[in-house]
Amino acid sequence: MTVKSNYFVSVIAVIHNDQDILGEYIKETSDILNHNYANYELLIIDNSSTDNTNVEIDKYLNEYECIRYIRLSRKYELNDAIMAGLDSAIGDVIIIMQPHSDPPGLIPEIVNKVYPEDKIIIGKNVAGHEESFINRIYLSIIKLICKIFFKYQYPESFNYFIGMSRQSLNSILGTKDKANFIRSFGIHMGHKIEKFEYNPIERKKKTERLSLLKLMDTSFSIIVHNSIHPLKFISLVGFIASLGNLLYIFYIILVNIIKQKVQEGWTTASFQNAIMFFFLFIILTILSEYIGYLIEEVQNRPSYHIREEKNSSVMVKDERVKNIVE
């Protein structure tokens, strides 16, 4: 007889138009959870699917225990959809998965890695995602800039196969903002982060490649929300530019004092104006971005909205579990 662990495990899976693989994923994951853990929950976060997922889920809720279905009001960014699951999870160990590629068989291994050292486990797909040549160049440049100028370690392109403890999740929920970059939270919380490589499965092929514009928007948001060094850096640039302009003014005054007749220098004046306007607009651009994000934070709008929730008839097998409210 298998001895089941007393850890309460929460597994979060975000789906969108995945009706064709939902049954297979739920069966495999539920079997593994039921075989290894006395208490568990499988949270299916429906990111506003347009297929028949909402109808199909009913038969799985009747067939399997400890499943929670949360349907979002519209399609959100993946990070926001994951946060909907993290806000709802009640387990001692929380695991985030992508149903189309992450193997449920690794759940026990991840749980054992999380405890007893209270680590955050982040998986890296061995196959990786093939980025375009331009995207790879851009990512290399942005990582170098972050490391040299911003003193910030840009997150590597790990998957969303993540395991964490309740303590780590509480820290995340206490520090989250409008840019929910799940994979970079642990850097600032001081929790130990361990990375592991795994071979993905392919229940369903999905396109993971981002356009260059989307990649640029995402990278800038990650930097702005995780570091104030860009603001400090641009302030330093502005100060140096202002100091240079001040010295140039003294130079003009000195030339006019020494020389009786001074010929106007159109080239020098134009060059100086161009440089100053360049710095000015760079500063205004970054300040505008920060102000925009600050306005979003002040508005305090929710990152997501839930349309409906459904549960299995049996949610907790062990009535001695006290942190569950029916």
N, C-alpha and C positions, 0 to 999 in steps of 0.2 A: 504494500500500500504506500502510495506517495505521500510524504509529509508536506503539507502545504504551508507556505510562508504566511506569517501574520501581517506582513506589509499590506496596506491598502494601496492598490495600484490603479492609477487613472491613466487611460490611454486616450489621446486626443487625435482625431483624424479629420482633416478638412477635405470635403468632397465638393465637386462641381460637375454636374452632368456625368456622374460615374455610376449610373444605374446598372450598367453591364458588368461591373466588377464588384459592386457593393456586397452581394450575397456571398461571394467567395471570400472577400476580405473579412466580413463579419464572422463567418464560420471559422476560418483559420485562427483569427485573433481571439475569439471567444473560447475556442478549445484550449489554446495555450494558457490564457488567463485562468480558466476554470481548473485546469490541470495543476497549476503551480501556486495559486493564491486563494486563500479562504475568502477574501473580500477584494472586489475590483469593480471598475466601471469602464465602459467603453463609450466615449463621447463622440458622436458623429455630428460634426459641424457642417451643415449644408449651406454652402456659400451661394444661396439663391439659385439652385439648379433649375433649368427650364425643361428637363425631361420629367419622367414619372417617378423620380426618387421619393418625393413626398408621399406618394401612394404606396410604392413598393416597401417603404420602411415599416409599414404597419405589420406586415407578415413576419418580418424579422423581430420586431418588438414582441410579438406573440410567441415566437419560437425560441428566442434566446433571453436569458436573464441578464440583468445589470447593464442594459444599454440605454443611453440617453441620447435623444435626437434633438438638436437645436437648429432651427432654420432661421437664417438671417434675412432681413427685410429686402436686401439687394446684394449685388455682388460687390464685395469689398476686397481691398488688397489682402494678400495671403497673411501678412503679419497681423492685420486687424482681425481676420477670421480666427487665427490661432489664439489671439488674446481673448476672444469670446470663450474659447475652450478653457484657457487658463483661469479666467475669472470664475468659471463654473466648477472647475475640478476640486474634488474634496480629498484626494488621496494623499498618502504619505510619500509616495513616489509618483511623479508625473512624467509621462512619456509622450512626445509629439512625433507623429508619423505622417508620411505621405503614402496613402493606400496603394497608389499605382506603382510604387517602386521600392518601398521599405519592407523588408521581411519581418513578419511578426515573430518568427522563431528566435530573434535576437533579444526579445523583451526580457527574459530572465537574466541574460548576461548583462544587459544595461542596468537592471535593477541591482544586481550584485555589485556593479561598479559604483553606483551612486552611494550605497551604504557599505560599510559604516563611516566612510570618510567624508560624507556630505559633499560630493563633487557634482559638477555639471558635466555631463557627457555629451559631446557633439560628434555626430557621425560624418564621415567624409566618403562620398560615393567613389569607389575605386575607378569606375568607368569615367566619372567626371562629366562635365557638360562642355561640349565643344563650342567655344566662343569664336566669333569672327576675328579676323586679323586686326581690324581697327579696334574692336572692343578689347582685345588682349593688350594692344599698345596703350590704350587709354587707361586700363586698370593698372598696368605697370607704372605709368606716370603718376597716377593719383596716389598709389601706395607709396611711391618714393617721396612725393610732396608731403604726404601725411607724416611720414617717418622723420623727414629732415626739418620741415618748417613747423608742423603743427604738433609734433611730439605725440602723435596718436597712431595706434596700430590699426590700420584699416582691416576690417573683418575679412578673413579668407572666404572663398566661395564654398563653404560647407553646406551640406543639405540641412533640411529641417527634421532630421532624425535626432532628437534631443531627449536626454533624460535628466531629471533634476529632483532634488528633495523638496519637501514641503517648506523647509527653511529658505531655500533658494527662491522658491516661487513667491513666498511672502515678501522677500526683498524686491523681487521684480515688480510685484503688484504695488509696492510702496514707492517705486521710483519711475513708473512708466509715464510716458508723455505721448504726444500725438504721433510721433514717429516710432512705432513699436518694432524696433529691429531686434528681434528675439536673440539672434546669434551673437550680438555684441553686448548684451546686458551684463553678463558675468564679468566682463573686463573691469567694470567700475565697482562691482560689489565686493570684490576681494575673494570670492569663492574660487576654489581650485577648479580649473577647467582641464578636462582630459579629452583628447581627440582619439577616435578609433576609425579605422577603415573597414568597409564592408562591401560585399558584392551585392548590388541591387537585383531585384527581380523586375520583371516587366509584365505586370498585369495589363497595363495600358500605356501606350506611348503618348507622352505629352511633350509639347514644345516648351523648353525651359529658357531658350535664348532671349535675351532682352535687346531691344533696339539701342543704338548708341545714345539717343536722346533720353530714353527711359533710364539707361544706365547712369548718365550724367546727373539726372534729377535725383536718382536714388543715392548716388555717392555723395552729392552735395548735402542732401538731407541727413545722411548718416554722420557726416563730419559736423554739421551745424548743431545737431541734437546731442552729440557726444563730446564736444570739445569747444571751449571758447577761444582756443588758440588762433583760429582764423581772424577773429575780431582783434585780438592783441597784435597779431602780425600786421594786419592792415593799419592799425593805429600807429605802429612803429614806422611802416612805410610812409604814412601820411606825415609823421613828424619829420622824418628824414627829408622828404620832398619839400616840406615847408621850410626847414632849415636851409636846404639848398637854394630855395627861392630867396630867402633872407640874405644869404651870402651874395647872391647875384645882384640884389639891390645895392648892397654895400659896394660891390664892384662897379656898378654903373655910376654911383656917386663919386667914387674914387677917380674913375676915368674922367668924369666931368670936371673934377677939381684940378687934376694934373694937366689935362689937355685943354687948350684954348678952343680948338675947333674939333668937334666930334661928329663924324659922319654916321648917320643912322644905319644900323645893321639889321636889315630886314630878315636875313637868314637866321641870325642869332635869336632875334625876338620871336620869330615863328617857331623855331625849335623849342625854345623855352616854354612858349604857350602850349605847344603840342604835348610836351612831357607833363606839364602841370595838369592839363585837362585829362590826360590819360590816367594819372593817379586819382584825380578827382572822381572820375566816373567809376573806376574800380572800387573806390571807397564807398560811393553811393550805392553801387550794386550790392555789395555784401551787407551794408547796413540795412538796405531795403529788405533783403532776404531775412535777416535776423528780426527786423521789426514785423514782417509778415508772419513769421512763426510765433512771435510773442503775442500778436493779435489773436492767432488761433488758440493759443494756450489760455489767454484771458477769457475768450468766449466759452471755453470749457465744454465744447460739444462732445458727445460720446463718440468713441471710435467706431462703434457699430450699433445696430438696432436689431433686436430679435423679433421675428414674426410669430413663431410658435415653438413650443417644446412638447416632446412626447417621451414617455418612459416605458420600459418594460414593466410587467406586472410585479416582478420581483426585483428589487433594487439592492437590498442588503440581506445577505444570508445569515450573518452573525449578528443577533440582536444585542450583543454586548458592546458593539461598536457605538460609542457615545457621541461621536462628532458628526453623526448623520441625522438630519431632520427630515421627516417624511412630509 
